């Protein structure tokens, strides 16, 4: 049985400005991420590119960028490997960041979802929700 962690928020900026910071897959705005490395044969932010995300707590995730859509303001990536012992082996993890324009103002809705292919512990579920709130 799969499990999805979802958080959303409102950013006081136009969707095109927010998308300009997100679409490059650099996560400069997220203090939890220390660095992102790209495998040699790929460019940073390239679809199908393999990236190594280094978190401030020392955790590393090897991820594959699946979707970067300027039309839908959508970014999706899958975790291929993680150094976190909190996630049992064999569980697939997919992250999705999507922006939506608020039509009556210069604000943007940001939605951040993580889908786990199987059940995870309640502690990990809560940690995942808290992590998403730090980006919003």
C-alpha positions, 0 to 999 in steps of 0.5 A, spaced: 500 500 500 502 506 497 503 512 502 503 520 500 505 526 504 503 532 501 504 539 503 502 546 500 503 553 501 502 560 498 508 564 496 508 572 495 511 572 488 508 571 481 509 564 478 514 565 473 519 568 478 518 562 483 518 557 477 525 561 475 528 559 481 525 551 482 526 549 475 533 549 475 533 543 480 538 547 484 534 548 491 538 554 493 532 556 497 532 550 501 536 550 507 536 543 508 540 542 502 547 543 502 549 541 495 547 538 489 552 534 484 551 532 477 553 525 474 559 527 468 554 525 462 549 530 464 548 537 465 545 540 471 537 540 471 537 535 465 531 531 464 533 523 465 539 526 469 542 523 475 543 528 481 546 527 488 543 531 493 547 532 499 543 534 505 545 538 511 544 532 516 549 528 512 544 524 508 545 523 501 540 521 495 541 519 488 536 521 484 533 521 477 530 528 474 524 525 471 520 531 469 521 539 468 515 542 465 515 550 463 508 549 461 505 546 468 510 549 472 512 541 474 518 538 477 518 530 478 524 526 481 525 519 483 530 517 489 534 511 486 538 510 492 538 514 499 543 513 505 538 514 510 536 508 514 529 511 516 527 508 509 527 500 508 530 497 502 525 496 496 521 502 498 520 507 491 520 514 493 518 519 488 518 527 489 513 532 485 513 540 486 508 543 482 506 551 482 499 554 480 498 561 479 493 565 483 489 568 478 487 574 482 493 576 485 501 576 484 501 570 488 503 562 487 501 556 490 506 551 491 505 544 492 510 539 494 508 531 494 512 525 496 509 518 494 512 512 497 511 505 494 509 502 501 508 503 508 513 507 512 513 509 519 509 514 522 515 517 525 518 518 517 511 520 515 511 526 520 518 528 518 517 528 511 511 533 512 516 537 517 521 537 511 516 540 506 514 545 511 521 548 511 521 549 503 514 553 503 
